[in-house]
């Protein structure tokens, strides 16, 4: 009995049909994957928001954005015990110290004065990748290996990271104001070999007179690629985001030197390395970013939010009557 085999044309038709089905299925798979990543990202922000509240309950204030300046620890270290990373927290040295004086906090020093980028901090803390600080939608990066970039920064208000106004042209009626975290007021003061602790402003939840549900506490940021330090929250300049520009703005983030700015506007990462420190909320989610508000609730904010509304959800006591929809 003769057997009839498939002809070449029939095989090509079958392959074409399979290719069409894959082409139809792939976008759906990608949408499901991104929906899951966005949910994981929102859950990370929820955990961080609750961690801030737990820290506040234990210390009667929110964690300071900075220990004593750019390079001696940020809020990211202080919240580690509240996101189940207590062992890493207990190994960090010289939070809030200086280059000539050791704070012996949280871990005692050993005759050295390490920064966030020095051993043993790089080995024990800043060189590790933390799931709760990483959005799966974004591309991971370690610009100064092994120190990691991250995807969440506290809200420093509607100006620069260390205070000061946003660049021109400024909106009508604009005034730079601090948020739930204030980069112009580190926790400790260091001068030479003298460390004076707890000189910074303590921000409490009761300080947020604009209302916790209308004030951004933590926002998404993108991980800069290559040597780009955006998302480098262990370092003071990148530890905060600003509400000066709307989410995913085409306006440039400001970085203090060109060597740490990898300008990628077509990738949603425009920047200028001409000086300053101002980082906007950014994500790879479609049409917006996740934020944790002052009450630890998580909201998705559209790129199309009224810029004037977004401008005033950063400060804690501007007195503006707004509703974050």
N, C-alpha and C positions, 0 to 999 in steps of 0.2 A: 504494500500500500504506500503510495507516495505521500509525503508530508509537505505541506505548504509553509514556507518560512516567511518571516516578516520582510517586506521590501524595504529598501532604503528610505523611500518616501514615507512609509508608515512609521518607521523609527524616528524620522525627523519630525513628523507631526506629533508623535507622543512626547518627544523631548521639548518641542515648542509649547505643548499644553502644560507640561510640568513647569517650564520656565515661567509661563504666565501665572500659574497658580502660586509659585514662589513669590513672584513679583507682587501679587495681590496680598499675600499673607505677610510679607516682610514688614510693610508699614504698620500693620496691626500689632505684630510682635514688638516692634520698636516702641509703639505707643504704650503697650502694656508695661514694657520694661521701664520706660520713663516715668509712668504713673507710679510704679513701685519705688523708683529712685526718689521721686518727689516726696512720696509718703515717708520714706526713710529719712530724708532730709528734714521734713517737718518734725518727725519724732526726735531727731537729734536736737533740734532747737527747743523742743518741749523739755527734754532732759536738761539742757543747759539753763533754760529759764527756771526750772525747779531747783537746780543747783544754786542759782543766784539767790533764790528765796531761802533755801536752807542755810547758805552762808550768812545771809542777813539775819536769820533767826539766831544763829550761833554767835554772831559778832556785832549785832546791833547796827550794822551798816553794810552796804554793798561792798564787794571787793574793790580795792583801788585799781584803776586802769594800769598804773605803773608803780614799780617799787621805788625807784629813785631817779628815773631818767630813762633814756632810750634802751639801755642794755643790761639792766639788772633785774629782770623779771617783770612779767605782766600779770594781768588778771587770770590768764590761762593756767598759770601754775596754781593759783589759790583755789580754783574750783575743782582741781583734780580729785581731792578726797570726796567730793560730792557727786562725782560721776564714776565712782568705783575704781579710781586710780590712786588710792591712798599710798600704795607702795612707791609709786613714782614720785609723788609729792614729797614723801619723807626723805628722798634721796637728793632733792634739789638743794644746791648750796648758794648762799649769798643773795637771796632775794631781797631787794631793797638796799643792798650794800653799795660798794664802789670799787674802784681799781686799787685803793690803798687801805680799805677797811672792809672787814667781813661782818655781815650781819648775823652770821651763824644761824640763819633761818631759811627754810625749815630745818635743814641739816647743818650740824656744826661743820665749820671749815677745817682745813688741814694745812694752815699756813699759807694758803693761796687766796686769791680774790677772783674767782671765776665769774665770767659773764654768762649769759644764756648760750653763747656760742663757744664756750670753753669746756674742756673736760673737767669734771665728770658729768656736767649737765647735759652735754650732747649725747653721752652714752646712756644716761639714765632717764632723761626726760625729753629734751627738745629734738633728739634724733629719732624718736619713735613716732609711728603712725597710729593715731587714735581714731577709731571708728566714729566716735561721737563728735569729733571735730572735722569729719570728712564727709562731703556730699558725694554719693556715688555717681551723680550726673556729670561731675567735673573730672578733669584729667589731673591725676596726682603729680606733684612735682616737689623736688627738694633742691632749691636754688643754690644753697650753700651746703653741700652734702656733709653729713647726713640729715641736716636740720630740715624739717618738713614745712611746706606750706599747708594751710588749712582753709576751711570754707565758712567760718563764722567769726564775726568781729563784733565787739560791743559798740553801742551807739554813743559817740562822743559829742553829739549835738548836731548843729547845722553849719558848722565851720570846719576849720582844719583840725587835725588830730590833736595838736597841742594848743588849741584855741586859735583865735584870729579869724578874720573874715574870709569867705570864699572869694575867688577871683572875679574880676570885672567881666561883663557887666552884671551888677548885683540887682536883684529884684527890688521893686519899690517897697519901702518900709522894712527892708531886711536889716537885721542885727544879728551878729554871731552870738550864740548862746550855748552853754554846755548842756549835755544830755545827762542820762543816768550814770554816765562815767565821764570824768573830767581829766583830760590829758595834761592840762595846765597845772594840775595839783597832785604830784606824786605823793605816795604815802610817807616816805622818809626824805629827810634832807641830809645830803652828804657834802662835807667840805674837807678835802684832804683826808686826814685820818679820823675825822670826827663824824659820827653818825648820830643824827637826832631823829628818833623815831616818831611816827604818828603826827607829823606836822601838817599833813595834807588835809584837805576838806573831806569830811565824812558825809557821804550821800546816803540817806535813808529813804525807804519807800515813802515815808511821810513827806519827804522833800519834793516829791513829784506832785506838785499842786495842780498840774494840768490834767491829772487823772491817769492811772496806770493803764487803762484800756485804750487811751489815746496817745500813748508815748512808746516809741520803739526802744526796746532794751538791747536786743541782739539782732543783727541782720546778716543775710548771706553775702559773701564776697567770692570772687573767683580766685583760683590759684593761678598766679602768674607763671608763665612757662620759661624755661631756660634759667637765666639769672634774675628774672623778675621777682621782686619781693612782695608782690601783692598776695595777701593771705598769710604772710610771714608773721603770725600773731605773737610769737615769742619776743619780737622786737617792737619797741614802742611805736614807731611810725606806722606800722601796719596793724596794730592791735585794735584799731577802731575804724568804724565806717561813719560816713556823714550823710545827712539828708539834704545837703545843699543842692545836689542834682537828683532828678528822679531815678528810679531803678533802671539799670541797664542803659544809662545815658550814653550818648555818643560823645559827650564831653570827656576830656582826658582826666584820668586820675593823676594826681601830682605825687612824684617821688623825688627824693632829695638829690639824686644824682643819676645821670644817664646810664651808668653801668648796671643799675638795678631796675631799669625800665625797658621792657620788651614790647614796644608799641605794635599791637596787633588789632587795629580797628575792625578789620573784616571778621575777626574771631570774637568780637565783643569785648576786646581788652585794649582800648585806647589809653595811652599814658604819655606823660611828659616827664622827662628826667631833669627839668630845668630848675628844680628846687621846690620846697614846700612839702606838705604831707596832707593829702586829702583823698580819701578812697571812697568811692560810691558803692552802693549795694548792687551786686551783680550775681547772675546765676545763668546756668544753661537750660533752665526750665523754659517752657514756652510762655512768653508774654508776661513774665513777672518774676518776683522773688518771694521767698518765705521770710517772715520776720517773727521774732518772739516779742510780744508786748510786755509792758511792765507788770502785768498780772500773771505772766508766764503762759498766757494763751498764745497760740500760733495762728498767724493769718497769712494768706497769699495776697500780695499787693501787686496790682497790675502795673505794667510799664506806663499805662495811660492815665495813671492817677493824676489828679490836678496838682501841678508842680507846687502851687502855693500851699496846698494841704500837706504834701509830703515835706515841704520845707519846715513846717512847724510841728511835725510829729516827733522831731528829734529832741528839741529842748524840753526841759521838765517844768519850767515855770514862766512861759512867755505870756500866759493869760489869753491866748487865742481860743476862740470857740470853734472847734473843728470836730468832724466826725470821720473816722477812718473807715470808709466803706470798701 
